[in-house]
Amino acid sequence: MSGTHGGELLAISDLHVAYPENRAIVERLRPGSDDDWLIVAGDVGEVFSEIEEVLGLLSERFAKVIWSPGNHELWTHPKDPLEVRGVARYEALVEMCRAKGIVTPEDPYPLWEGIGGPLVIAPLFLLYDYTFRLDGLATKEAALAHAHEAGVVCTDEHFLHPDPYPTRDAWCRARVAETEARLAAVDPELRTVLINHWPMTRLPTRVLRYPDFALWCGTELTADWHVRFRAETVVYGHLHIPRTTVEDGVKFQEVSVGYPREWKAHGRLPEDPLRRILPVPVA
């Protein structure tokens, strides 16, 4: 299936559908044409059945859905009857998506052949390794201690299990190595759209209200991937700070909805929260 005939490549993330207000947003999401593709860059929800329902709904509406997992999908939440952890949970999510025709980070990267193409659309799953540390904090242990003292601790520390890896950062390093090899094998004549739930460079985290939270936001190992792997644009979420930044001439687009208290307080959620990635919007 291609993105021809005037279709658009759209993106959204951090739907957090456990909130009724956010679920109402999902119910309103519609493509503009039968050829539109949709990127879902993680954090649909926490409970497996709810994630399955929402992604299934979107896969019925859009010509193709491309999904990258967020930290919330990977939680083993006390309210979720599915109690699998770590890699086993991720694999269960992948199999669920495949059954619905949804592209995951484990599948061949689709080629966008619509306006702005050809481009390789690459959903990634990279996690984080605690290297987005505050200046002066040389180790993971020192950075985590500082975060705990500041009262800033991501819920991942309780719900996101790395089994069978010993730590989340070990899982991250394995994911980075595997993904790096796959991206290196992409046709060097083709440019890419890189999709990851977490920011792929440190810059987007510089505006966080609580700087210690950057620990759970990415890895320095991907700092040059937008250049090395010829990114036309990078799509991410996680921060709940929707905006566009530019690094080395490449657009980085944060496409999150976020929690109702956030988007209501800032009055920032448009009538249509979908971000158009391709064709590139005219300024």
Solvent accessible surface area in square Angstrom, and as a share of the most:
residue,aa,sasa,rsa
1,M,159,0.71
2,S,34,0.22
3,G,0,0.00
4,T,44,0.25
5,H,161,0.72
6,G,48,0.46
7,G,0,0.00
8,E,46,0.20
9,L,0,0.00
10,L,13,0.06
11,A,0,0.00
12,I,0,0.00
13,S,0,0.00
14,D,0,0.00
15,L,1,0.00
16,H,3,0.01
17,V,5,0.03
18,A,61,0.48
19,Y,81,0.31
20,P,105,0.66
21,E,64,0.29
22,N,1,0.01
23,R,51,0.18
24,A,44,0.34
25,I,1,0.01
26,V,0,0.00
27,E,73,0.33
28,R,132,0.48
29,L,3,0.01
30,R,133,0.49
31,P,33,0.21
32,G,76,0.73
33,S,42,0.27
34,D,136,0.71
35,D,35,0.18
36,D,2,0.01
37,W,0,0.00
38,L,0,0.00
39,I,0,0.00
40,V,0,0.00
41,A,0,0.00
42,G,0,0.00
43,D,2,0.01
44,V,0,0.00
45,G,0,0.00
46,E,23,0.10
47,V,32,0.18
48,F,30,0.12
49,S,71,0.46
50,E,45,0.20
51,I,0,0.00
52,E,64,0.29
53,E,97,0.44
54,V,0,0.00
55,L,0,0.00
56,G,10,0.10
57,L,43,0.21
58,L,0,0.00
59,S,28,0.18
60,E,144,0.65
61,R,51,0.19
62,F,8,0.03
63,A,27,0.21
64,K,35,0.15
65,V,3,0.02
66,I,0,0.00
67,W,0,0.00
68,S,0,0.00
69,P,0,0.00
70,G,0,0.00
71,N,4,0.02
72,H,17,0.08
73,E,0,0.00
74,L,1,0.00
75,W,19,0.07
76,T,22,0.13
77,H,35,0.15
78,P,106,0.66
79,K,162,0.68
80,D,7,0.04
81,P,117,0.74
82,L,58,0.29
83,E,134,0.60
84,V,54,0.31
85,R,106,0.39
86,G,0,0.00
87,V,31,0.18
88,A,49,0.38
89,R,0,0.00
90,Y,7,0.02
91,E,96,0.43
92,A,31,0.24
93,L,0,0.00
94,V,5,0.03
95,E,99,0.44
96,M,12,0.05
97,C,0,0.00
98,R,103,0.37
99,A,91,0.70
100,K,72,0.30
101,G,56,0.54
102,I,4,0.02
103,V,16,0.09
104,T,0,0.00
105,P,5,0.03
106,E,55,0.25
107,D,22,0.11
108,P,115,0.72
109,Y,35,0.13
110,P,19,0.12
111,L,64,0.32
112,W,0,0.00
113,E,90,0.40
114,G,12,0.11
115,I,103,0.52
116,G,49,0.47
117,G,30,0.29
118,P,74,0.46
119,L,4,0.02
120,V,11,0.06
121,I,0,0.00
122,A,0,0.00
123,P,0,0.00
124,L,1,0.01
125,F,0,0.00
126,L,1,0.01
127,L,1,0.00
128,Y,0,0.00
129,D,10,0.05
130,Y,4,0.01
131,T,40,0.23
132,F,1,0.01
133,R,57,0.21
134,L,45,0.22
135,D,137,0.71
136,G,83,0.80
137,L,38,0.19
138,A,82,0.64
139,T,64,0.37
140,K,47,0.20
141,E,121,0.54
142,A,39,0.30
143,A,1,0.01
144,L,30,0.15
145,A,50,0.39
146,H,70,0.31
147,A,0,0.00
148,H,103,0.46
149,E,148,0.66
150,A,58,0.45
151,G,64,0.61
152,V,21,0.12
153,V,54,0.31
154,C,9,0.05
155,T,54,0.31
156,D,0,0.00
157,E,47,0.21
158,H,120,0.54
159,F,48,0.20
160,L,1,0.00
161,H,36,0.16
162,P,18,0.11
163,D,51,0.27
164,P,115,0.72
165,Y,74,0.28
166,P,115,0.73
167,T,49,0.28
168,R,34,0.12
169,D,13,0.07
170,A,18,0.14
171,W,5,0.02
172,C,0,0.00
173,R,122,0.44
174,A,34,0.26
175,R,22,0.08
176,V,8,0.05
177,A,61,0.47
178,E,84,0.38
179,T,6,0.03
180,E,55,0.25
181,A,66,0.51
182,R,71,0.26
183,L,2,0.01
184,A,69,0.53
185,A,87,0.67
186,V,20,0.12
187,D,68,0.35
188,P,100,0.63
189,E,151,0.68
190,L,35,0.18
191,R,106,0.39
192,T,1,0.00
193,V,0,0.00
194,L,0,0.00
195,I,0,0.00
196,N,2,0.01
197,H,0,0.00
198,W,0,0.00
199,P,1,0.01
200,M,4,0.02
201,T,7,0.04
202,R,31,0.11
203,L,79,0.39
204,P,0,0.00
205,T,5,0.03
206,R,144,0.52
207,V,75,0.43
208,L,23,0.11
209,R,192,0.70
210,Y,129,0.49
211,P,70,0.44
212,D,10,0.05
213,F,52,0.22
214,A,1,0.01
215,L,3,0.02
216,W,0,0.00
217,C,0,0.00
218,G,1,0.01
219,T,3,0.01
220,E,77,0.34
221,L,90,0.45
222,T,2,0.01
223,A,46,0.35
224,D,67,0.35
225,W,1,0.00
226,H,9,0.04
227,V,84,0.48
228,R,104,0.38
229,F,8,0.03
230,R,55,0.20
231,A,0,0.00
232,E,66,0.30
233,T,6,0.04
234,V,0,0.00
235,V,0,0.00
236,Y,2,0.01
237,G,0,0.00
238,H,13,0.06
239,L,13,0.06
240,H,20,0.09
241,I,50,0.25
242,P,45,0.28
243,R,72,0.26
244,T,65,0.38
245,T,19,0.11
246,V,91,0.52
247,E,31,0.14
248,D,111,0.58
249,G,70,0.67
250,V,11,0.06
251,K,82,0.35
252,F,0,0.00
253,Q,15,0.07
254,E,0,0.00
255,V,5,0.03
256,S,8,0.05
257,V,2,0.01
258,G,0,0.00
259,Y,39,0.15
260,P,8,0.05
261,R,157,0.57
262,E,43,0.19
263,W,35,0.12
264,K,111,0.47
265,A,83,0.64
266,H,118,0.53
267,G,67,0.64
268,R,70,0.25
269,L,39,0.19
270,P,75,0.47
271,E,162,0.73
272,D,83,0.43
273,P,20,0.13
274,L,20,0.10
275,R,60,0.22
276,R,83,0.30
277,I,3,0.02
278,L,3,0.01
279,P,27,0.17
280,V,77,0.44
281,P,63,0.40
282,V,143,0.82
283,A,148,1.15
